[in-house]
Amino acid sequence: MMKNYTILFLILALITGLISFTGLRFDGIEVLRVLCLIFTDLFMVSLFAKALFPDAEKLRFQKVKK
């Protein structure tokens, strides 16, 4: 399931990173920085999931030789 959200996590990490680490000062900037770190971690986990676990649907329907 994580593999489907890779692009979403990348976009959210980039947006929150640009807003929170460009020098803007307002209330709640720490929340945006934490969200950026969370989305970056989720993006990395989904990338590893894509690399380590290829399409499970293809693996599920393999014929067994008798």
C-alpha positions in Angstrom: 0.0 0.0 0.0 2.9 2.4 0.7 4.1 2.0 -2.8 1.1 3.8 -4.3 1.8 7.0 -2.3 5.4 7.7 -3.3 4.7 10.7 -5.5 2.3 12.1 -3.0 4.9 11.9 -0.2 7.5 13.5 -2.4 5.3 16.5 -3.2 4.2 17.0 0.4 7.8 16.8 1.6 8.9 19.3 -1.0 6.1 21.8 -0.2 6.5 21.6 3.5 10.3 21.8 3.2 10.2 24.9 1.0 7.8 26.6 3.4 9.5 25.7 6.6 13.2 25.9 5.7 13.3 29.1 3.6 13.6 31.5 6.5 9.9 32.4 6.9 8.9 33.3 10.5 5.4 32.7 11.8 3.7 30.7 14.5 3.6 27.0 13.9 6.8 26.8 11.8 8.0 24.0 14.0 5.0 22.0 13.1 5.8 22.4 9.4 9.3 21.3 10.0 8.2 18.2 11.8 5.7 17.5 9.0 8.5 17.8 6.4 10.6 15.3 8.3 7.7 12.9 8.6 6.8 13.2 4.9 10.5 12.7 3.9 10.7 9.6 6.0 7.5 8.2 4.5 8.8 9.0 1.0 12.0 7.1 1.8 10.1 4.1 3.2 7.9 4.0 0.1 10.9 4.1 -2.2 12.5 1.2 -0.3 9.2 -0.7 -0.5 9.2 -0.3 -4.3 12.8 -1.4 -4.5 12.6 -4.4 -2.2 9.1 -5.7 -2.9 8.2 -5.6 -6.6 4.7 -6.0 -7.9 3.1 -8.6 -5.6 0.3 -9.2 -8.1 2.7 -10.7 -10.6 4.1 -13.0 -7.9 0.7 -14.1 -6.7 -0.4 -15.7 -10.0 2.6 -17.8 -10.9 1.9 -21.3 -11.9 3.4 -24.1 -9.8 5.1 -26.9 -11.8 4.2 -30.4 -10.6 
